[in-house]
Each structure stands twice: as structure tokens, then as C-alpha cells.
């Protein structure tokens, strides 16, 4: 059974150094830090994951979400912020895929982890849509190769 509390409980007890940073006001960052804590808990609770290449890829992807949000939040230009938030979005999507590959080892907890990643993804997409010129994401997404 996972030891990590629910997101609201975890949020209240998170490290004070993070809670004091203006970055803490960014919900996608808080959720991504929660995702890191959950992943660490999953690895501790499931010895089959230690040393597994897929778990290493998942660790990198989950950590990259928070790292890119933090770096993007610190950038002064809109273009730089959007670039890093886009990287975070890609990492959230990647982490969801890696979680799916671990469904056999982790079981039903994968759905909970993917739900957190979906929340992060939605927040990042909303941020990117609000900041980009109208139609730019649709034009890129629907363009034929």
C-alpha cells in the first residue's frame, strides 16, 4: 500500500522551502512535485522497479516535468517560458506512457498516477493556449506531414 497521502494532504505538508517560493503558486508545479513524491513511493514499495530501465525512464520524465516548469517560470521572455512549459507538457505525456508500460508491476496505482499527469497536462495546455497567438497550436497539431 502506498505511503504517500492524497494531493491536498501532501500539499499541506510539503517542504517549506518550496511553499515559500512564488513558484508554489503554480498548481502544475505543485502537482508535478506530488508526482515525483508518488513515483519515489512506488519505487520504494516495489523492489521489482529498482534498476528497471523503464523505471529509470519514468524517473527522468516525471522529474523533467517539475524541472521544466520551474525553469520556464523563471524566464523573463514569454517565448522562453512557453518553450519550457512545452517541454514539461511533453514530459507529462511521456511519463503517462511509461506508467502504462509498468501497469503489470504497479497495478491499479497506474490509473491514479496517470490521473495526476492528466491534471498537469490540462493545466499546461491551458497555459500554452492562453499565451500563444490564436490558432497557432491548432495549426501545428493539424498540419499534415
N, C-alpha and C positions, 0 to 999 in steps of 0.2 A: 504494500500500500504506500503510495507517495506521501512524503512528509511535508511537501510544500503546501501552504494554506491557499485558500482562494485568492484571486487577484485583489479584492478590496482589503482582505486581512494582510496580505503580503505588502500592499502599498502603504499601509499604516505603519508597518514595522521595518520598512526599507532603510538602508544605510543613510544616516543623517547627512553625510557629505553629498549625496545625490539629492536629497529632499531640499537642501539649501541652495541648489543651483537653479538658475532660471530655466534651464533645460528640463527640469522636472515638471514644468507646466505643460510640456508636450506629451499628450496622452500616448501617442505612438511610441515615444521613447520609454515611458513607464511600462507599457505592455511588452516592449522588446526586452527590457531588463527582467521582467517577470518570466518571459520565455527562456531567457538564459538560466534563471534560477530553476525553472521546471526541468530543463534539459539536464542540468547538473544533478538534480534529484533523481531523474530517470537513470542516468548513468551509474550513480551510487547504488541504486536499488536493484540494478540488473547487471550482474557481473559479465553476462554474455556480450554486453556492449563495449566493454573496455578493450581497446585495441582494434575494434572492428573498423574497417576503412569507411563504411557508411556512417558510423557514429562520428568519426573524425570529420567527414564532410558536413554532417549536420551541425557539429560544434562550430565549425567555421562559418556556416551560413547563418546560424542563429546569432552568433556574436557579431557578424557583419551588419546585421540589421541595426542594432543599437549603435555600433561604431559609426555607421554612415549617417544615421540621424543626428548623432552628436556632432560630427564634423560638419554636416550641412547646416545645422542650426548655428554654428559658429562662423559661417561665411558671411561676408558683407554683401556680396552681389547676389542678386536673385538667380542669375544663371548658375552660379556655383551651388547655391542652396538646392535648386531643382535637380542638378546633376547628382548630388549626393543622396537626395531623397529618392531619386530614380534608382540608384544603386541599392538602397535599402529595400525598395519595392521588389527588385529582382532577387535579393537575398531572401525575402519573406516567401516568395514563390518557390525558390529553390529549397528552402527548409521544409515547406509543405510536401514537396516531392520526396525528399529524404525521409521524412517521417513516414510516408506511405510505404517506403521500402522496408521500414522497421516494424510494420504493423504486426508481423508474426512474433517478433521478440517483445514488443511493448503492449500488444493487445489493444483494448479499448481506450487506453490513455491517449492513443494517437489522435482520436477524434477531438479530445479536449485540447491537445496541443495545436491541432490544425485550426480549431475554432479561434484560439488566441491569434494565430497567424492571419486568419481571415480578418479579424478586427484591425490588426496592424495594416494589412493590405488596404482595407477600405479607407482608413484614415489617411494613408499616404496617397492613395488615388484622389481622394477629395482635395488634399493639399495641392497636389500637382495640377488638378483640373482648375482650381481657383486661381492659381498663379500663372498658368500658361495662357497664351492668347487663345481666343475661342477657336475651336475646331482643330487645333494643332495635334492633339493626341488622337482624335478620330482619324485624321488624315494619315497619320503614321500607322495606326492599327489596321486600317482598312486598305492600305496600299498593296497592290499585287506585286509579288516578287518577280 
